[in-house]
């Protein structure tokens, strides 16, 4: 019986080892090193490929097109120098580390300059949701970059190359943060600039760490020098470089984790503690920074008495929100700063829910509110327009709980209007419809 059990265990162990063995189908080490080293250099073709990819990604962010952004990331060559740095650290090759770092810096500067020029000259300067999503890293960005880096270096060490590395480039999203940094620079929005650079740094760092770990696991040969003193000095330089990079990253990653935990706890706290029939949370802002944690709520409906508010505040510790300031605004008056667009969107959503019932899909015609008939005016002012549609829609952002109502104007032309004419149409629409902004979409017959 014991022998049979041992045989089963041995067979299971052999199955697992064979199934998950990374040394199977592993390419020659020299081939892997040469390939990654070659892809770490930005000279000639790769530079132009990067520039064109950045322009495409910037356009995608500008017009809020996810498909265009994905296409740009597919042709991006940014993964090369990052993996080169990780490989150099893992093989004690200080020259490869320097080459990868130098080329990554050059690629970063080229990317930011290109996107800055684009966003400076484009007539569209509003920050869309795709841009906003690239300004604040979360713990999920760390996980994606780390696991994506693992997948990327494993694919790079195989004999048979696959589409894994392009997939990693899409998942880890290296290019959009650089484009967003260029946008922040072009419009003078420094929080956008530094937030996007921070996200790019986090992604690059954890891809590099993943590369280093797989290289060590596969036991790549370390570079040896004839002079032991030189080898010792190179090892020391690499160690110092790693520590300078890793120590801040640990601190930054810890901050991201703490922020994510705070936001999850705060969301649950608001959802469970402010569940009243006659009072509703209209707007919610969660503020987390060093030494400051705040939940700012705007309520509409019956005002909560102070005793209820005090009881709710006492429950903060149950949600691990000790030290968090709860700021409640209720009772609409002129002295308070109120986001009326948020109130409008929230009320519209409640109306749609009541009309459609739980679990039903909101039909497009339910979202349309009465708007003036501007057909005659368009014929007189803009005869080049062949057809149009005008509607109010609810816009939901994926990076926050925020909703807003947008006025959407679609027009069909015989030929695409010039930039000056587009701005003239938008300006007239805002004045005629008495709205702060209009989302315009143009097409040709």
Secondary structure, DSSP 4 states (H G I P E B T S, - for coil): -HHHHHHHHHHHHHHHHHHT-TTTTBPPHHHHHHHHHHHT---THHHHHHHHHHHHHHHHHHTT-HHHHHHHHHT--THHHHHHHHHHHHTT-HHHHHHHHHHHHHHHHHHHHHHHHHHHH-S-----HHHHTTSS--HHHHHHHHHHHHHHHHHHTBSS--SHHHHHHHHHTHHHHHHHHHHHHHHT-HHHHHHHHHHHHHHHHHHHHHHHHHHHHTTPPPP--SSHHHHHHHHHHHHHHHHHHHHHHHHHHHHHHHHHHHHHHHHHHHHHHT--SSEEEEEEEEEEETTEEEEEEEEEESPPPHHHHHHHHHTGGGGT-TT-EEEEEES--TTS---HHHHHHHHHHHHHHHHH-TTPPPPGGGGPPP----HHHHHHH-TTEEEEEEEEEEEE-SSSS-EEEEEEEEEEESSPPPHHHHHHHHHHHHHHHT-S-EEEEEEE-
